[in-house]
Amino acid sequence: MRTFALIRDRLRLALGQGMHLTDEERQCLDEELDRAIASIAQTSTIDDANDKLLELGAMQDVLATLSFKYRIPLTDKQRKFVRQYDRWDVPEVRASIYNAIKNGNFI
């Protein structure tokens, strides 16, 4: 989650300095998203995945802020992720997403 953490820190300064993403950052964000999803897929139960699902929610927050507040273009994968995991704060949604990840049906 290194790139997500760096972007989240930059968002704190974005009001005064503006916000942008490089193509390399977009690619790194996609890779981190893939790793997070793969990590969740390796868990045995939703309880084992809970912290990782919450981390995925933090990623969704960063991407949603970039997209909706700063109008920064996202990759197709990032846009789908923002839409599909929009209600990650609802336990039932996290459970549904967990099942989709385990079945290979998530973004």
C-alpha positions in Angstrom: 0.0 0.0 0.0 3.0 2.2 -0.4 1.8 4.2 -3.3 -1.7 4.6 -1.8 -0.1 5.9 1.4 2.0 8.5 -0.6 -1.1 9.6 -2.6 -3.2 9.9 0.6 -0.5 12.1 2.1 -0.4 14.3 -1.1 -4.2 14.6 -0.8 -3.8 16.4 2.5 -1.8 19.1 0.7 -3.9 19.1 -2.5 -6.2 22.0 -1.7 -3.3 24.4 -1.7 -1.1 22.8 -4.3 -3.5 21.0 -6.6 -3.5 17.3 -7.3 -2.3 15.1 -10.2 -1.2 11.5 -10.9 1.5 10.3 -13.2 1.0 7.3 -15.5 3.6 5.5 -13.3 1.5 6.2 -10.2 -1.6 4.9 -11.9 0.2 1.7 -12.8 1.5 1.3 -9.2 -1.9 1.9 -7.8 -3.3 -0.9 -10.1 -0.5 -3.2 -9.0 -1.2 -2.5 -5.3 -4.9 -3.1 -5.8 -4.1 -6.4 -7.5 -1.9 -7.5 -4.7 -4.5 -6.6 -2.1 -7.2 -8.5 -3.9 -4.8 -11.5 -4.3 -4.0 -11.4 -0.6 -7.7 -11.5 0.3 -8.3 -14.4 -2.1 -5.6 -16.4 -0.2 -7.5 -16.1 3.2 -9.6 -19.0 4.6 -12.4 -17.0 6.1 -13.9 -13.6 6.0 -12.7 -13.1 9.6 -9.1 -13.7 8.4 -9.7 -11.2 5.6 -11.4 -8.5 7.7 -8.3 -6.2 8.1 -7.4 -6.6 4.4 -11.0 -5.7 3.4 -10.8 -2.6 5.6 -7.5 -1.7 3.9 -9.2 -2.2 0.6 -11.8 0.3 1.8 -9.0 2.8 2.5 -7.8 2.3 -1.0 -11.3 2.9 -2.3 -11.5 6.2 -0.4 -8.3 7.5 -1.9 -9.4 6.6 -5.4 -12.9 8.0 -5.0 -11.4 11.3 -3.7 -9.1 11.5 -6.7 -11.9 10.8 -9.1 -14.8 12.8 -7.7 -13.2 15.6 -5.8 -10.2 16.3 -8.0 -11.5 14.9 -11.3 -8.3 12.9 -11.9 -8.8 10.2 -14.5 -8.5 6.7 -13.2 -7.7 3.4 -15.0 -10.7 1.3 -16.0 -9.9 -1.1 -13.2 -9.7 1.7 -10.6 -13.1 3.1 -11.8 -14.8 -0.3 -11.5 -13.3 -0.8 -8.1 -14.5 2.6 -6.9 -18.0 1.8 -8.0 -18.1 -1.8 -6.8 -16.7 -1.2 -3.4 -18.5 2.1 -2.7 -20.3 0.8 0.4 -17.4 -1.0 1.9 -18.3 0.3 5.3 -21.4 -2.0 5.3 -20.5 -5.5 6.6 -22.9 -7.2 4.2 -21.2 -5.5 1.3 -17.7 -6.5 2.5 -19.0 -10.1 2.8 -20.4 -10.0 -0.7 -17.1 -8.6 -2.1 -15.2 -11.2 -0.1 -17.2 -13.9 -1.8 -16.7 -12.3 -5.2 -13.0 -12.1 -4.7 -12.8 -15.8 -3.5 -14.8 -16.8 -6.6 -12.6 -14.7 -9.0 -15.5 -12.4 -9.9 -14.3 -9.1 -8.5 -13.1 -6.5 -11.0 
